[in-house]
Amino acid sequence: AFLREQQRMVTSKEPFSFFITTFDTGEAHAIHPASKNIIGTRAANLVLSHSYKKDEKGYAPEMKTIEVNDHEVIITYKYVKTWSVKGKPVCTLVDTEGNKVERRINVANNQQLRINIEESTSYISYCFENFPHPTIFNEEHLPIPAFKMNIREQCRST
């Protein structure tokens, strides 16, 4: 999870590097997925989207803004026209004592996800583990990247 996060952070800062989300294609005990076709298709779509300006088909959902208020976190994404949900979309809340609770992610509109939080919430994470099972995808079936965010820092920066 930490390796994926670092890779995503580097590609967000380097102008000609890109992040292809593949954590939904892997296997529990293998870093390299058996099915290379999915990854090849995603890479090709990204090249078509970026280099040839064909469309935005190759881009996985990417956080655009994060809004934190007393009882809710609203995350707005780019590269999403419609959401596709497979299974139960949940995240983990961690409070100031280190207690964890699972919380449903509300797929609000075409670009937003909303998460109800408590006053004591310190962190929110989604699929931030070694073998995650993503549940929220864009219309191209690309999952939102895993994340872990410090709510208190977000409050200071928004």
C-alpha positions as CSV (number, residue, x, y, z in Angstrom):
1,A,0.0,0.0,0.0
2,F,2.8,2.4,0.9
3,L,4.7,1.6,-2.3
4,R,1.6,2.3,-4.5
5,E,1.1,5.6,-2.6
6,Q,4.6,6.7,-3.2
7,Q,4.4,5.8,-6.9
8,R,1.2,7.8,-7.2
9,M,2.8,10.8,-5.5
10,V,5.8,10.7,-7.8
11,T,3.7,10.6,-10.9
12,S,1.5,13.5,-9.7
13,K,4.7,15.7,-9.5
14,E,6.5,14.6,-12.6
15,P,5.0,16.0,-15.8
16,F,5.7,13.1,-18.1
17,S,5.1,10.2,-15.8
18,F,1.8,8.4,-15.3
19,F,0.1,6.1,-12.9
20,I,-1.7,3.1,-14.2
21,T,-4.0,1.6,-11.6
22,T,-3.5,-2.2,-11.5
23,F,-4.2,-3.2,-7.9
24,D,-7.6,-4.6,-8.9
25,T,-5.9,-7.0,-11.3
26,G,-3.4,-8.8,-9.0
27,E,-3.4,-11.8,-6.8
28,A,-3.0,-12.1,-3.1
29,H,0.6,-13.4,-3.1
30,A,2.0,-12.1,-6.4
31,I,3.0,-8.5,-7.2
32,H,2.7,-9.2,-10.9
33,P,-0.8,-10.0,-12.2
34,A,-1.2,-13.1,-14.3
35,S,-3.4,-11.2,-16.8
36,K,-1.2,-8.8,-18.6
37,N,-3.9,-7.9,-21.2
38,I,-5.8,-5.6,-18.8
39,I,-2.6,-3.7,-17.9
40,G,-1.6,-3.5,-21.6
41,T,-5.0,-2.1,-22.5
42,R,-4.9,0.5,-19.7
43,A,-1.4,1.6,-20.8
44,A,-2.5,1.9,-24.4
45,N,-5.6,3.9,-23.5
46,L,-3.4,6.2,-21.4
47,V,-1.1,6.8,-24.3
48,L,-4.0,7.5,-26.6
49,S,-5.5,9.9,-24.0
50,H,-2.4,11.8,-23.2
51,S,-0.3,11.8,-26.3
52,Y,-3.0,11.8,-29.0
53,K,-5.6,13.7,-27.0
54,K,-8.1,11.0,-28.2
55,D,-10.2,11.2,-25.0
56,E,-9.8,10.8,-21.2
57,K,-10.5,7.0,-21.4
58,G,-7.0,6.0,-20.0
59,Y,-7.0,8.1,-16.9
60,A,-8.0,6.5,-13.6
61,P,-10.1,8.6,-11.2
62,E,-7.9,11.2,-9.5
63,M,-8.6,13.3,-6.4
64,K,-9.3,16.9,-7.4
65,T,-10.5,18.5,-4.2
66,I,-11.0,17.4,-0.6
67,E,-13.5,19.2,1.6
68,V,-13.7,18.5,5.3
69,N,-16.5,19.8,7.6
70,D,-17.7,18.8,11.0
71,H,-19.4,15.5,10.0
72,E,-18.4,14.8,6.4
73,V,-15.5,14.5,4.0
74,I,-16.4,15.3,0.4
75,I,-13.8,14.1,-2.2
76,T,-14.3,15.4,-5.8
77,Y,-12.6,13.4,-8.5
78,K,-11.5,14.2,-12.1
79,Y,-11.7,11.7,-14.9
80,V,-15.1,10.4,-13.8
81,K,-18.4,10.8,-15.7
82,T,-20.3,8.1,-13.8
83,W,-19.4,5.7,-10.9
84,S,-19.7,2.0,-11.0
85,V,-19.9,0.2,-7.6
86,K,-19.1,-3.4,-7.2
87,G,-19.8,-4.8,-3.7
88,K,-20.0,-2.7,-0.6
89,P,-18.1,0.6,-0.9
90,V,-16.5,1.1,2.5
91,C,-13.5,2.9,4.1
92,T,-11.9,2.7,7.5
93,L,-12.0,5.5,10.0
94,V,-9.4,5.7,12.7
95,D,-10.0,7.9,15.7
96,T,-7.6,9.7,18.0
97,E,-7.4,6.6,20.3
98,G,-6.5,4.3,17.4
99,N,-9.9,2.6,17.2
100,K,-11.0,1.6,13.7
101,V,-14.5,1.5,12.3
102,E,-15.8,0.6,8.9
103,R,-17.9,3.3,7.2
104,R,-19.9,3.3,4.0
105,I,-18.8,5.6,1.2
106,N,-21.7,7.4,-0.4
107,V,-21.4,7.7,-4.1
108,A,-23.0,11.2,-4.3
109,N,-23.0,12.4,-7.9
110,N,-21.0,12.0,-11.0
111,Q,-17.7,13.2,-9.4
112,Q,-18.1,13.1,-5.6
113,L,-17.7,10.6,-2.9
114,R,-19.0,11.5,0.6
115,I,-17.9,9.9,3.9
116,N,-19.6,10.6,7.2
117,I,-17.1,11.1,10.0
118,E,-17.1,11.6,13.8
119,E,-15.4,14.5,15.6
120,S,-12.7,12.2,16.9
121,T,-11.8,10.9,13.4
122,S,-8.1,11.3,12.6
123,Y,-7.6,9.2,9.5
124,I,-9.7,7.8,6.6
125,S,-8.3,5.0,4.4
126,Y,-9.7,3.2,1.4
127,C,-8.1,-0.1,0.1
128,F,-4.9,0.9,1.9
129,E,-3.6,-2.7,2.4
130,N,-1.5,-5.2,0.6
131,F,-4.2,-7.0,-1.3
132,P,-7.2,-4.7,-1.5
133,H,-10.6,-5.3,-3.1
134,P,-11.6,-2.0,-4.7
135,T,-15.3,-1.4,-5.0
136,I,-15.6,2.0,-6.7
137,F,-14.7,2.5,-10.4
138,N,-15.2,5.1,-13.1
139,E,-17.1,4.4,-16.3
140,E,-14.0,2.8,-17.9
141,H,-13.8,0.3,-15.0
142,L,-10.7,1.9,-13.5
143,P,-10.7,1.9,-9.7
144,I,-10.2,4.9,-7.6
145,P,-6.6,4.7,-6.2
146,A,-6.2,3.5,-2.6
147,F,-5.7,6.4,-0.1
148,K,-5.0,7.2,3.5
149,M,-5.5,10.7,4.6
150,N,-5.0,12.6,7.8
151,I,-8.3,14.5,8.4
152,R,-6.8,16.9,10.8
153,E,-4.2,18.0,8.3
154,Q,-6.9,18.3,5.6
155,C,-8.8,20.6,7.9
156,R,-5.8,22.9,8.3
157,S,-5.1,22.9,4.5
158,T,-8.7,23.6,3.3
